[in-house]
Amino acid sequence: MTTLKIGDKAPQFEAKDNAGNTIKLDDYSGKKLVLFFYPKASTPGCTNEACDLRDNYQSFLAKGYDVLGASADSAKRQQNWINKHDLPFPLLADEDKAVIEAFGVWGPKKFMGKEYDGIHRTTFVIDENGVIEDIISKVKTKAHAEQILG
């Protein structure tokens, strides 16, 4: 759904994370970043995805990747989810959807026959220079690390 393509510069962003820290794309300059957007903290699919990334977190670090999650949940909800599942990476509380819209992952969805607007589960892999090197829109929530690390 996103109009961004591999080879595009990742959109600059600035948002607060679960702990109230301001996080910007520039903070990751010189590092690779796995930025995963998910519909809602503490829901089953999102929890499977985040826990799979958690379980493989050392592999990401070993290959020079940082991991950052983002949804429109409140900082409190993000922090509760981190606490419950020992997630080792920050989660953006993008309540105004500025980052979500910059990456083009907000839009119409269908669930159980109903249409509504929401976040499309999408992961962007961004290289050291801020260029998108991969976009994963068909996320396998229980094997997502393998999709990214290959």
Buried (B, 14 or more C-beta within 10 A) or exposed (E): EBEBEEEBEBBEBEBBBBEEEEBEBEEBEEEBBBBBBBBBBBEEBBBBBBBBBBEBBEBBEEEEBBBBBBBBBEBEBBBBBBEEBEBEBBBBBBBEBBBBEBBBBBEEBEEEEEEEEBBBBBBBBBBEEBEBBBBBEEBEBEEBBEBBBE
